[in-house]
Amino acid sequence: MNAQRPSRDTRRTLPGRKRIALIAHDGKKQELLDWAGHWRETLAQHELLGTGTTARRVADALGLPVEGLMSGPLGGDQQIGARIAEQRLDLLIFFWDPFSPMPHDPDVKALLRLAALWNVPVACNAASADFIITSPYLSENHDVDVPDASDWVASRTQP
């Protein structure tokens, strides 16, 4: 059975106050904390969420509210993915460790697949995160193309 690809003719407006997910594998948590500390004032202007320990450590280090979800291997990656599919996440900052074996690698790949599908900007290291956080689009509304899944949804709800 071939999956029907949604057309890409729908626009979504990312709000000026972005919803930003912060995720880091164990070997990259300190690097993310250092990066977030550098950009604290900018991050404070947005809504932050993260997985497990990363969310707690960022909140503690920055003194900012960070919505904590489950740990990545316990379902947090899927929770972030659901936010993406529901169009309730605008940026993904995910410092992943290319040297660390990941037992939940399929979850990570699914998360990155959803980010690519729904046209969510993703940073996987400090350099790419710097580019995203300094973008003039960060604090203003910005239109992006997203899949138009309305035909697919309608086909699944009809008897």
N, C-alpha and C positions, 0 to 999 in steps of 0.2 A: 504494500500500500504506500503510495507516494504522499508525502505531507504537502499540503498546499501552502505555498509561501504567500504571506500577506503582501499586498502592494505597499509601496512606501510613499503614499501621497497624503499623509496626515501630518499636521504640524502640531508641535507641543511647545508651549512657552515655559522655559525655565524661569522661575521667579528671581528677583534681585536678591532675595534672602534664600540662599541655596540650602538644600538638605544634603549634608556631606557625611558619607560613611568613612570611618577610619578603622582600618584593619591592618594587623601586622602579625606575621608568624613569629614564633618565639625568638628566633635569632635576629629579628629586625625590630623588636618592640622598642628598644632603647633608641635606635635610629629614628623611628617614628616619633617618639617622645621628644627627642632633640629638635626634630623638624617642626613639630607642632608648637613647641616652646618658642621657637624663632618667629612663628607666624601667629602667635596667640591672639594679638589684637585683631587681626584679620579674621581668624576663625571665630572669635567671639561675636562677630556680626552675623553668623550663620547658625543653622540648626545642626547639631552634631549627633551622630549615633555611631555605634561600633559594636564589635563582637566581644563577648566575654571579658577577659582580663585586659585587653587593649582599651576598651571603653572605660573601665574602672581606673586604670593607670593614667589615661589621658585626663579624665575628670579630676583626679587627685593632683596631678602635676600642674595642670593649668588653672584649676579652680573654676572650671566652666561646667555647665550642665552637658552631659553626654548620655544619651539614651543607651542603656546597655541591653544587648540582645544575648542570646546563648553563645557559648564558645563555638568557634567555627566548626570543629569536628562533631559537636553535639547538635548541630542544626543552625547555627548562626549564619553560615554562608547561605543556606537556603532562605533564612529570614531576610537577609539583605537582597537576595535574588527576587524574593516576592515583592519587596518594596520597589525594585526596579520594574518588574512586570506590571505592577499597579501604578506606575508612574509617580511614585512617592519618594524617589531618590534622584538627586540631580548630579552628584559627583561621587566617584569612588576613588578613595586614596587607599591603596592596598600594597603595603610594603611586604612582598613575598620573598622568601628566602630560596634562591635557586640551588643552594647547596644542601638543603635539608630535605630528607625524604618525607613525603607527605602522605600519610595513610588516607587522608580525606581528599586526595588529588582530584577524584571525579567531581567532588563538590566545588572545588576551586575552579575547575574547568567549566562547570555549569554556570557558576557565578559570572565568570568572564564572558562566556557565550551570551548570557542575558544582557550584560552591559553592552556588548557589541551590537546585539540585535536591536536594543532599545536606544541606541545612540547616546549612551551615557559616557561622558569623559572619564577616563581611567588613568591614574598615575600609579606606577608600580615601583617607583623609587624616588629619592629626594629630588633628583634633577627634573623628572617629569612633573612631580608635585609642585616644584617651584614655578614651572611654566604655567600650570593651571592656576595656582593661587595668585599669580601676578597678572593674569589675563584681565583685560578691561571688561570682559563679559561676566566676571565673577560676581560683581555687585550690581548688575543690571539685568533686566529681562532679556532673554535671548531665545529666539525660535530655533528649534531643531526638528528634523524629520524623524518620525517614528512610524513603525508599522501600523497600517490600518487593518486591524483584526476584526472589524465589525462584521464583514461577510462571513468570516470563519465562526465567530460567536453566534451569529444568526443561524448558520447551518447546523449548529449543535443544539440549538434550543427548539428547533422546529420538529414536530412529530414525524 
